[in-house]
Structure formats: structure tokens, C-alpha cells
Amino acid sequence: MVPDRAELERFYAYPVTDRPWVRTNFVSTLDGAAYAGDGKSGSLGGPVDKEIFALMRSLADVIIVGAGTARTEGYEPVQPEDVDADLRSRLGLAPVPPIAVVSRRLDIPDALVSPGQFVITSADAPPAALEMLRDTVDVLAFGEGQVDWPAVLAELSSRGLNRVLCEGGPSLHGELVGLDLVDELCLTIAPVMSSGAAPRIAHSPSFVEHAMQLGHVFDADGVLLTRWVRTRP
Ligand SMILES: NC(=O)c1ccc[n+]([C@@H]2O[C@H](COP(=O)([O-])OP(=O)(O)OC[C@H]3O[C@@H](n4cnc5c(N)ncnc54)[C@H](OP(=O)(O)O)[C@@H]3O)[C@@H](O)[C@H]2O)c1
């Protein structure tokens, strides 16, 4: 049973904090696959997952997404009609959250090279592309060889962007999990058994594990909406 809209807003509210809070949002099959046969995840969770996806966007200051996902899923800047304007105004949030796309190679979908959006990369990213992007988007280039995530999150926080929503994909998620920077995972479990080569929702070269505590679970006719919070000492 899924609570009504007002209750859902409370269940998915970000905690009050003056530091960045990183929420990740994923859908998976029962066996943990991060995408369906079409190579995308959108069809897995059905309408209820889309509703929660939109609610989470409505609650966020900024949406971080890996360039792979942005390219595969055809990401575009969030439009006012994509989010709940009333909710955002009640929370004192900007009309729309910017998309911050993460890329090493700086192969950014054209639609996201647009004023108001962010690109997150390392300081040693390809210089010509870096220069060109800086004309249009806000570039956060921290770290050598790899993105310095604490520096990126501190920079977002200094701009008042503490409600961080990461929409994947698995490579980006794996890095954030490895660094223990994920504060909560909102995971929709689709009632689908699959097999094949799709990755799990977090993958990385080395194994790590972190304890998580169940925040809530709702059964939407077999689609499970779960929220898990990182247990920190
Ligand atoms: N189940 C779900 O909820 C869910 C959610 C999101 C995505 N997906 C699916 O996952 C698949 C994509 O997987 P993926 O692992 O390739 O996605 P991804 O993490 O979005 O993309 C990987 C790419 O993003 C950039 N990137 C990621 N982390 C980075 C980092 N720390 N530093 C610099 N660049 C970084 C790199 O881009 P460059 O190559 O440009 O350097 C890298 O090649 C798609 O099929 C998508 O549909 C599923």
C-alpha cells in the first residue's frame, strides 16, 4: 500500500542538514539487473516508479548523473512541468533542479550543454573541451586523474545545493559507494526476474560493503518502493 501524496512527501523529505546529503535513486529487477532488455531502466518500475522519480526530482537541489546514463537515456534539462512547482516553492527551492553530468572525456549530450546546467569532471579533463564548455555551463573540475568528490560536494554545498540526487548510473554509483559518500538509496524493486549481462546498480573494480538501515518499504501492487539510509557511527 502506497501512502497518499502528502505522506509520500514526508517519507521522501531530505533530512535537515547543513552538509550535502547524497540520495541515489535506482530501479532493479529481482535479480539486481540495472536495466531491461532494451538497455534502459525506464520501463522496469512502471507508473509508480515514474511518480516517485518525479517526486525525488521535485525535492532535490541538484541532480547528478553519469554521462553514460545521460547519453543512453537521452537526458535533457529539467523543465518546470517535470516537477511539482507548489512543493518546490513551499520548500524554498529553485523552480527546477539543474542537471550535473559527470564525464571524464567531456562527451556531453548537446541538450545538456545549456545555461544553468553543470558538468562535473577532473581538472585534467581534455582542455579544449573544458574551455568550450565553460562558455555555456557551470564546470566543476576537481581532482587529478579522477573526480575529487568531497571537493565537488563542498562546492555544491557552498552554492546552497545540499539536497543531492544521484540518478546513476552503475559506474558513477559504484564510485560514490566506494567512497562511502552515499547517504541513502531509494531503490524500486520491479517484480521481474531476468538474466543476462546487465550490471548491478553499483559496480566498481573493488568490493566494498556498507551497512544500511531500512527507512521504509511500500508495496505498490508488487512493485516495492524502498528507502535505505546509511548507518554511520
Ligand atoms: N536501474 C537504474 O535505476 C539505472 C539508473 C541509471 C542508469 N541505468 C542504466 O545504466 C546504464 C549506464 O551504465 P553506466 O555504468 O555506463 O552509467 P554511468 O555511470 O551513468 O556512465 C558512465 C560514464 O559516466 C562518466 N562517469 C561516471 N562516473 C564518473 C566519474 N566518477 N568520473 C568521471 N566520469 C564518470 C564517464 O563518462 P565519459 O565516458 O564521458 O568520460 C563514464 O564512461 C544505462 O543502460 C542506463 O539505462 C540504470
The ligand as a Gaussian input file, in Angstrom:
#p B3LYP/6-31G(d) Opt

LIG

0 1
 N       18.477000       0.919000     -12.892000
 C       18.584000       2.203000     -12.775000
 O       17.931000       2.822000     -11.929000
 C       19.541000       2.934000     -13.654000
 C       19.904000       4.240000     -13.353000
 C       20.793000       4.898000     -14.198000
 C       21.285000       4.261000     -15.326000
 N       20.901000       2.992000     -15.597000
 C       21.412000       2.302000     -16.783000
 O       22.798000       2.128000     -16.646000
 C       23.400000       2.106000     -17.950000
 C       24.602000       3.020000     -17.973000
 O       25.547000       2.498000     -17.079000
 P       26.940000       3.168000     -16.807000
 O       27.547000       2.469000     -15.666000
 O       27.697000       3.289000     -18.073000
 O       26.442000       4.617000     -16.420000
 P       27.091000       5.947000     -15.902000
 O       27.779000       5.780000     -14.593000
 O       25.974000       6.920000     -15.967000
 O       28.112000       6.339000     -17.037000
 C       29.454000       6.003000     -17.091000
 C       30.141000       7.182000     -17.735000
 O       29.886000       8.345000     -16.955000
 C       31.067000       9.058000     -16.718000
 N       31.437000       8.847000     -15.333000
 C       30.832000       8.044000     -14.421000
 N       31.429000       8.163000     -13.223000
 C       32.428000       9.040000     -13.401000
 C       33.409000       9.586000     -12.547000
 N       33.464000       9.258000     -11.263000
 N       34.300000      10.464000     -13.061000
 C       34.237000      10.842000     -14.339000
 N       33.328000      10.360000     -15.220000
 C       32.442000       9.479000     -14.743000
 C       32.068000       8.515000     -17.731000
 O       31.739000       9.252000     -18.890000
 P       32.722000       9.587000     -20.115000
 O       32.773000       8.323000     -20.876000
 O       32.004000      10.692000     -20.852000
 O       34.028000      10.014000     -19.562000
 C       31.644000       7.069000     -17.821000
 O       32.037000       6.485000     -19.046000
 C       22.335000       2.543000     -18.927000
 O       21.873000       1.379000     -19.574000
 C       21.242000       3.102000     -18.052000
 O       19.989000       2.924000     -18.612000
 C       20.063000       2.314000     -14.777000

